[in-house]
């Protein structure tokens, strides 16, 4: 039997880690990894938190004392299209540890209202965005990097049937 991706999801705020959220998050991560050609079994750790939780993480890890929607902490320094190989897999689990993501569910709700789309769509977008960061994508410029990342996000959301 082939190993699959391991995607543990924890929450430090009550009521946000319902079955629907967890199923969606896992489906989005698996779809994004497949779309990017990552067939080897990986681990991606997900934390669902609130604005105060993500602000504390942002302050501690990035010296930015502000809440945000999503934070990504890649295990590897990759370039878009570059994938880690089996040699970096954890010997105990056989999984490649891609990294961690933290999502503010308060930001999910607020941005869904602001953009006038369902929370499900906003959550899927932020998870896709974070997976791409774990795989080396960035949007530091307002030009080609951002455009390439946005195109990949929309392609992945399209595969999931999640439109704007």
C-alpha positions as CSV (number, residue, x, y, z in Angstrom):
1,X,0.0,0.0,0.0
2,X,1.4,3.4,-1.0
3,X,1.9,6.0,1.6
4,X,-0.2,9.1,1.4
5,X,0.3,12.6,2.7
6,X,0.0,13.2,6.4
7,X,-1.9,16.4,7.2
8,X,-2.5,16.9,11.0
9,X,-4.8,19.8,11.8
10,X,-5.0,21.4,15.2
11,X,-7.0,24.3,16.5
12,X,-6.3,26.6,19.4
13,X,-9.7,28.3,19.2
14,X,-13.0,26.6,19.8
15,X,-15.4,25.6,17.1
16,X,-13.2,26.0,14.0
17,X,-11.9,22.5,13.4
18,X,-15.2,21.0,12.2
19,X,-15.2,18.0,9.9
20,X,-16.1,20.1,6.9
21,X,-13.1,22.5,7.4
22,X,-10.7,19.6,8.0
23,X,-11.9,17.7,5.0
24,X,-11.6,20.8,2.8
25,X,-8.1,21.6,4.0
26,X,-6.9,18.1,3.4
27,X,-8.5,18.0,-0.1
28,X,-7.0,21.4,-1.0
29,X,-3.5,20.4,0.2
30,X,-3.6,17.1,-1.7
31,X,-4.9,18.7,-4.9
32,X,-2.2,21.5,-4.7
33,X,0.6,19.0,-4.1
34,X,-0.6,16.9,-7.0
35,X,-1.0,19.9,-9.3
36,X,2.6,20.8,-8.5
37,X,3.9,17.3,-9.2
38,X,4.6,16.3,-5.6
39,X,3.8,12.6,-5.7
40,X,6.1,11.6,-2.7
41,X,4.3,11.3,0.6
42,X,4.6,14.5,2.6
43,X,3.7,16.0,5.9
44,X,2.1,19.4,6.2
45,X,1.1,20.6,9.6
46,X,-1.9,23.0,9.9
47,X,-2.9,25.2,12.8
48,X,-6.3,26.9,12.8
49,X,-6.2,29.9,15.1
50,X,-7.6,33.4,15.6
51,X,-6.2,36.8,15.1
52,X,-4.5,36.9,18.5
53,X,-2.9,33.5,17.9
54,X,-1.6,34.3,14.5
55,X,-0.4,37.7,15.7
56,X,1.7,36.0,18.5
57,X,3.2,33.6,15.9
58,X,3.9,36.5,13.5
59,X,5.6,38.5,16.3
60,X,7.7,35.5,17.5
61,X,8.7,34.1,14.1
62,X,8.9,37.2,11.9
63,X,9.1,40.2,14.3
64,X,5.9,41.6,12.9
65,X,3.4,42.5,15.6
66,X,0.3,42.2,13.5
67,X,-2.4,39.7,12.7
68,X,-2.5,38.3,9.2
69,X,-4.5,35.8,7.3
70,X,-2.0,33.0,6.8
71,X,1.6,32.2,7.7
72,X,3.7,29.6,6.0
73,X,6.9,28.1,7.3
74,X,8.6,26.0,4.7
75,X,11.0,23.3,5.7
76,X,13.1,23.7,2.5
77,X,14.3,26.7,0.4
78,X,12.8,25.7,-2.9
79,X,12.2,27.6,-6.2
80,X,8.8,27.2,-8.0
81,X,8.8,23.9,-9.8
82,X,11.6,22.5,-7.6
83,X,10.5,19.6,-5.4
84,X,12.3,17.9,-2.5
85,X,13.4,14.3,-3.2
86,X,13.1,11.1,-1.2
87,X,16.5,11.7,0.4
88,X,15.0,14.3,2.7
89,X,12.2,12.1,4.0
90,X,12.1,11.5,7.7
91,X,13.6,8.0,8.2
92,X,11.1,7.2,11.0
93,X,8.0,8.0,9.0
94,X,9.1,8.0,5.3
95,X,7.4,11.4,5.0
96,X,8.9,14.6,3.5
97,X,8.2,17.3,6.1
98,X,7.2,20.2,3.8
99,X,6.4,22.7,6.6
100,X,3.7,24.3,8.6
101,X,0.9,26.7,8.0
102,X,-1.2,28.8,10.4
103,X,-4.5,30.3,9.4
104,X,-6.5,32.9,11.2
105,X,-10.1,31.8,11.0
106,X,-11.2,35.3,12.0
107,X,-9.4,36.6,8.9
108,X,-11.1,33.9,6.8
109,X,-14.5,35.1,7.9
110,X,-13.7,38.8,7.5
111,X,-12.1,38.4,4.0
112,X,-15.0,36.2,2.9
113,X,-17.3,39.1,3.8
114,X,-15.0,41.7,2.2
115,X,-14.7,39.7,-1.1
116,X,-18.3,38.6,-1.0
117,X,-17.7,34.9,-1.4
118,X,-18.2,31.9,0.9
119,X,-15.8,31.2,3.8
120,X,-15.2,27.8,2.2
121,X,-13.7,29.6,-0.9
122,X,-11.5,31.9,1.3
123,X,-10.2,29.0,3.4
124,X,-9.4,27.0,0.2
125,X,-7.6,30.0,-1.3
126,X,-5.5,30.6,1.9
127,X,-4.6,26.9,2.1
128,X,-3.6,26.9,-1.6
129,X,-1.6,30.1,-1.1
130,X,0.3,28.5,1.8
131,X,1.0,25.2,0.0
132,X,2.6,27.2,-2.8
133,X,4.7,29.1,-0.3
134,X,5.9,25.8,1.1
135,X,6.9,24.8,-2.4
136,X,9.0,27.9,-3.0
137,X,6.5,30.3,-4.6
138,X,6.5,33.9,-3.5
139,X,4.9,37.2,-4.3
140,X,7.5,39.7,-3.1
141,X,7.2,41.7,-6.3
142,X,4.1,43.0,-8.0
143,X,5.3,41.6,-11.3
144,X,6.1,38.1,-12.6
145,X,6.5,36.3,-9.2
146,X,3.1,37.5,-8.0
147,X,1.5,36.8,-11.4
148,X,2.9,33.2,-11.6
149,X,1.7,32.5,-8.0
150,X,-1.8,33.9,-8.7
151,X,-2.0,31.8,-11.9
152,X,-1.1,28.6,-10.0
153,X,-3.6,29.5,-7.2
154,X,-6.4,29.9,-9.7
155,X,-5.5,26.8,-11.6
156,X,-5.5,24.7,-8.4
157,X,-8.8,26.2,-7.2
158,X,-10.2,25.5,-10.6
159,X,-9.3,21.8,-10.3
160,X,-11.2,21.8,-7.0
161,X,-14.2,23.5,-8.7
162,X,-13.9,26.5,-6.5
163,X,-14.4,29.7,-8.5
164,X,-14.5,33.4,-7.5
